[in-house]
Amino acid sequence: MRALRSASGIIFSMVRTAVTVAAMPPNAAPPSDWKGIFRQLGPGLIISANIVGSGELIVTTKLGANVGFTLLWFIVLGCVIKVFLQIELGRQSVLRGVTTLEVLNSVPGPKFRVSWLVWCWIVMFIGTFFQLGGMVGGLVEIFTLGVAPWPELLWTILIVGSCAALLFIGRYRFIERFATTMVAGFTLFTIVTVVSLYWTDYGITSGNIAEGLQFRLPADFTIAFAAFGIIGVGASELIYYPYWCLEKGYAKQVGPNDGTSEWQVRAQGWLRVLKWDAALSLIVYTVATVAFYLLGAAVLHAQDLKVEDSEMIATLSELYRTSFGQAGLVVFLIGATAVLYSTVFISTASNARLSVDLLRIGRLLTGAGYQDSQKYIRIACVLLPALYLLLYLSVGKPVSLVLIGALAQALILPLICFAVLWLRYSVKERPADSGGLWMSFLWLSCLLMTAVGVYQLADKLGGLLLGGD
């Protein structure tokens, strides 16, 4: 219990620090000590609130329920390996002051208003709407089960309406504070739940952990590859991250490259801040992802319970009844609400920025740079939740909707890898040149994620050709 109190104290001190950050002027000198660096973190916490959502609560738990502890190593690898791509995309935006879509649009190849790579991204972008519709469905089930058995339509409208209203009135600082609070809450929630299993028949032992780290593969690896596309920094979060770095002010503080030694020092310093920011997000989402996987493996797999569309919330709540008895349902409802709502909230904020940026680079929105597009972003924050409402009400089946989004993200990963490597070798800024070891990890990251995307594509095409679903 002392360890839990210490962990909670650290987490909530992070909240207090993050919400008191002061804005810095353009071309500001980078912080030189850990306190100064800590005060400038934030984008990583925002995408952590986005990451720890359906992927962890639904897909990762489903994977643990299906295969037990066998793929613990795969879950950890899936979280860690993508951080190198996250930093590389952030580096391009910070040093050049451009958005992610501008980066993708600069890759050579055919163009019709925007590059071929942006058109491929649009397909994934549409897929993420299905994923968010599934999360809204999960929230509807939670509120119907634990708050009041109101009509499904009413709960759906309340959920997407509250999200739209909060985003319409809130800008970066509000979103960062909201995300940090949610991160603190669900991190503590998952740690406490896993530790509480120790006093039940499903306590996790060192033998279970050793089993999960033996690098074995199950007979059916398809669900694992679907999970790889969505756990940790997925394709959507890789694209979101530079937008939040821009809004935090990293690029503004680096300033345009004027070729001076002062710019070199400033760029090196702010890239160091970016790497610490990415490292913090890595720690947060890896802890939460591993915790959800262990819960699925320890409780659901042991009872042969499956996470399916029709009984998703009832099955997942069994995790917390096992840890906390009948009070577990309340614990689950609070924690699951924080996890899913934070993802819907941050994804909507991010997708609104991407939607406006897409219109801008496609020359359908003129007369404004990205930083001057806030009024259009607020409009998009209202329209997108309405789309999630329509998708959920028309399709239903939250687990299937989430897996559609996971597949879309996995398929775009090889193209993001191509873009990052092309930019890494064609646009060389000395401050980010990290040497052979960094490039080895970057290549490993790209190769693994390309393999995931190719496998997903071959598996789905094979199913269609054979008459499968």
C-alpha positions, 0 to 999 in steps of 0.5 A: 500500500505504501508503494501505491500511495507513493505512485499516486503521489508521483502521478498527481504531482505530474498533474499539478506541474503540467497544469501550471506551465507558463507559455514561453516566447518565440525563440526561447532558450531550451530548459537546461535542468530536469525541472525546466524540461518537466514543465515543458512536457505535455504533447506526450501526455495528450496522446497517452490519453488517446492511446490508452483507450479501446486498444487497451481496454478492449483489444489488448484485454481480448488478446489476453483472454484469447491467448493467456500470458503467451504474448506479454513480450509482444505487447511490450515490444509493440509499445516500445518499438514505435517510439522511434517513429514518434520522435522522428515525425515530431522532429520534422515538425519541430525543426521545420515548423510544418504539420504531419500532413505537410510532411507526408505531402512532401514525399515524392510521387503522383499528386491530385491536389495532395500526394498519393501518401495523403490519399492513403492516409485518408483511407485510414482516417475514415477507418478511425471514425469506425473505431471511435464509433465503437468507443462511443458504443462502449460508453453507452453500454457503461452508462446504461449498465451502471448509471441509468437504463435510459434509451441508447439514443439519449446516452449517445447524444449526451456523450458526443454532445458533451465532447463537442461542447468541451472541445468547442470552448477549450483550446490547447491548455484546457486539452492538456490539463484534461488529458493529464488528469485522465492519464493520472486517473487511469494509470492509478486505476489499472495499477491498483486493479492488477495489484488487487488480484494478488488477494484472489485466486487469479493473482499474477505470479513470477511464473506467469510473467516468465511464461509471457516473456519466452518469445513464443507465438500462439497458433492463431496470430491474427488477433495479435497483429490486429492488436499490434496496429492499435497498442502503443503509438498507433498510426493515428497517434503517430500522425497526431503527435506533431500537431500537439508539439506545434500547439505546445510551441516547440517549433515556435521556440526553435524558430526558423533555421537561420544557419547560426550556431544559436539556432543549432543549440536551440534546436538541440535543446528543444529536441531533447525536450521532445525526446523526454516528452515521448519517453514519458508517454512511452512509460505511461501507455506501456504500463497501462497496456501491460496492465490490461493485458495481464488482467485479460490473461489472468482473469478472462483466459482462466475462466474461458471468457471471451470479449465479444460484441454482445457481452463486451461490458459484462465480460470486461466488468468481470475483471473488476468483480474478481478484484473488488467483489461487487464493488468492482462494477463501480470501479470498472465503470469509473475506470472504463469511462475515464479510459474510453471518454479520454480517447474519444475526447482527444481523438476528436480534438486531433481529428478536427485539426487533421480535417482542417489541415487536410482542407488547407493543404488540399487548397479547399480552405484558403487564407489561413495558415494552420496556426490561424485555423482555430475557428475552423477547428472548433467547427470540426469539433462539433461535426465529428462527434455527430459522425461517431453517433451516426456510425454507432447507431447504424452499425453497432457492435463496438468490438467489431468497430474498434477492430475495423479501426485497428486494421486500418491503422495497421495497413497505413503503418508501412507507408508511414515507415516509408515516409519517415525513412525517406525524410530521414535520409533526404532532409538532414538537420544536424541537431537530430542526427543521433548516430548508428544506434538510433538509426538501427532502432528506427529501421527495426521499428519500420521493418516490424511495422511494415511486416504487420501491415503486409500480414494484415493485408494478406490475411484479409485479402486471402479471407475475401478470396476464399469467401471469408468475412 
